[in-house]
Amino acid sequence: MPSGIVAPGGRWLARCPADGRPALAVADIDPDSRDEDIRMAVRYARPWRRSARAGLYDERLPVGDARSDIRTAF
């Protein structure tokens, strides 16, 4: 399966050739695009991630639980 860049809706934006040679997939993603896949990602995914990283879940993080504190083992 060749590598590539997939839009949030599952559509290929760019794809490397399937001939087995080294390749690089490149895509320009315009935040003001009228493409519904791009608009959904910019409108909903990015703001949600930003608020989650800003401490939205801090009060729900387990503290003192060895299963959550140890990040190098399963």
C-alpha positions as CSV (number, residue, x, y, z in Angstrom):
1,M,0.0,0.0,0.0
2,P,1.6,3.3,-1.0
3,S,1.8,6.1,1.5
4,G,-0.2,9.2,1.2
5,I,-2.2,12.0,2.9
6,V,-5.9,11.3,3.7
7,A,-8.5,13.9,4.4
8,P,-10.6,13.5,7.6
9,G,-13.5,12.1,5.6
10,G,-11.3,9.3,4.2
11,R,-10.6,10.8,0.7
12,W,-7.0,10.8,-0.6
13,L,-5.5,14.3,-0.9
14,A,-2.1,13.1,-2.1
15,R,-0.7,9.6,-2.7
16,C,2.7,8.2,-3.6
17,P,3.1,6.0,-6.6
18,A,2.7,2.2,-6.0
19,D,5.8,1.3,-8.0
20,G,8.0,0.6,-4.9
21,R,10.4,3.5,-5.4
22,P,11.0,6.0,-2.6
23,A,8.5,8.9,-2.8
24,L,7.1,11.8,-0.8
25,A,3.4,12.8,-0.6
26,V,2.8,16.5,-0.3
27,A,-0.6,18.3,0.0
28,D,-1.5,22.0,0.6
29,I,-4.4,22.2,3.1
30,D,-6.1,25.6,2.9
31,P,-7.9,26.4,6.2
32,D,-10.4,28.5,4.1
33,S,-11.1,25.7,1.7
34,R,-14.7,25.0,0.6
35,D,-13.9,21.3,0.8
36,E,-16.2,19.8,3.5
37,D,-13.5,17.4,4.8
38,I,-11.1,20.3,5.4
39,R,-13.8,22.6,6.8
40,M,-14.9,20.0,9.3
41,A,-11.4,19.4,10.5
42,V,-10.6,23.1,10.9
43,R,-13.9,24.0,12.5
44,Y,-14.4,21.1,14.9
45,A,-11.2,19.1,15.5
46,R,-8.7,21.9,15.9
47,P,-10.7,24.0,18.4
48,W,-11.6,20.8,20.4
49,R,-7.9,19.8,20.6
50,R,-6.9,23.3,21.6
51,S,-9.4,23.3,24.5
52,A,-8.4,19.8,25.6
53,R,-4.8,20.8,25.7
54,A,-5.6,23.9,27.6
55,G,-6.7,22.0,30.7
56,L,-10.3,20.8,29.9
57,Y,-9.6,17.4,31.3
58,D,-7.1,18.3,34.1
59,E,-9.6,17.7,36.9
60,R,-10.4,14.2,35.5
61,L,-6.8,13.0,35.3
62,P,-6.0,10.2,37.7
63,V,-3.4,11.1,40.3
64,G,-1.5,8.5,42.2
65,D,-2.8,5.6,40.1
66,A,0.2,3.4,39.1
67,R,-1.6,2.2,36.0
68,S,-1.8,5.7,34.7
69,D,1.5,7.1,36.1
70,I,3.8,4.4,34.5
71,R,4.1,5.4,30.8
72,T,6.8,2.8,29.8
73,A,4.8,-0.4,30.4
74,F,1.4,-1.9,29.7
